[in-house]
């Protein structure tokens, strides 16, 4: 096999791979980004009811920090860290038990809700 044939074969393989990735992404079989699970803001509002005492009815802050307007990715990251027991700051001892009972869907929903405010 000559070098020219080898280069053409590699280009064809790359083209096929790109087309396959595009087709899979278009069909929804693969996703790109930080989270494959999009949250439901309406469900998040319901779950957020347990957060109101510290974060305020509109996530404006109070005892806990303002969450309104933070990106979904940031909220997901913080809640997952708390859930895993990772130290995130002085309120970790309060937040870790709160996050421990949240499912991945709960976390995504809360993140969608707070980001929508």
KAPECOR-V537566 format. One record per pair of residues at least 6 apart in sequence whose ideal C-beta (glycine too) atoms are under 7 Angstrom apart, sorted by the first residue. I is the first residue (numbers start at 1). J is the second residue. D is the distance in Angstrom with one decimal. If there is no record, write none. Layout:
BEGIN
i & j & d
I & J & D
I & J & D
END
This chain:
BEGIN
i & j & d
24 & 30 & 4.7
34 & 73 & 4.7
35 & 73 & 6.8
35 & 76 & 6.0
35 & 108 & 6.7
37 & 104 & 6.4
37 & 105 & 7.0
37 & 108 & 4.8
38 & 108 & 6.8
39 & 72 & 6.4
39 & 108 & 3.6
39 & 109 & 4.5
39 & 111 & 5.3
39 & 112 & 3.0
40 & 109 & 5.0
40 & 112 & 6.2
41 & 112 & 4.3
41 & 113 & 4.6
41 & 116 & 4.7
43 & 109 & 4.3
44 & 109 & 3.5
44 & 110 & 4.6
44 & 112 & 5.1
44 & 113 & 3.0
45 & 113 & 4.9
47 & 106 & 5.2
47 & 109 & 5.7
47 & 110 & 5.5
48 & 110 & 5.5
48 & 113 & 5.4
54 & 62 & 5.9
54 & 63 & 4.4
54 & 64 & 3.7
55 & 61 & 6.4
55 & 62 & 6.4
55 & 64 & 4.5
55 & 67 & 5.4
56 & 62 & 4.8
58 & 68 & 6.1
58 & 117 & 5.8
59 & 66 & 6.7
59 & 67 & 4.0
59 & 68 & 4.0
59 & 114 & 4.9
59 & 117 & 5.2
60 & 66 & 5.7
60 & 68 & 5.8
64 & 91 & 6.5
67 & 75 & 6.6
67 & 114 & 4.3
68 & 114 & 6.0
68 & 117 & 3.7
69 & 117 & 6.2
70 & 114 & 6.1
70 & 115 & 6.6
71 & 115 & 6.0
72 & 111 & 4.0
72 & 112 & 5.8
72 & 115 & 4.5
75 & 110 & 6.5
75 & 111 & 3.8
75 & 114 & 5.5
75 & 115 & 6.9
76 & 107 & 5.6
76 & 108 & 6.5
76 & 111 & 4.8
78 & 88 & 6.2
79 & 99 & 5.0
79 & 102 & 6.4
79 & 107 & 4.6
79 & 110 & 6.9
80 & 107 & 6.5
81 & 88 & 5.3
82 & 88 & 6.2
82 & 92 & 6.6
82 & 95 & 4.4
82 & 96 & 5.0
82 & 99 & 3.7
83 & 99 & 4.1
83 & 100 & 5.8
83 & 102 & 6.3
85 & 96 & 5.7
END
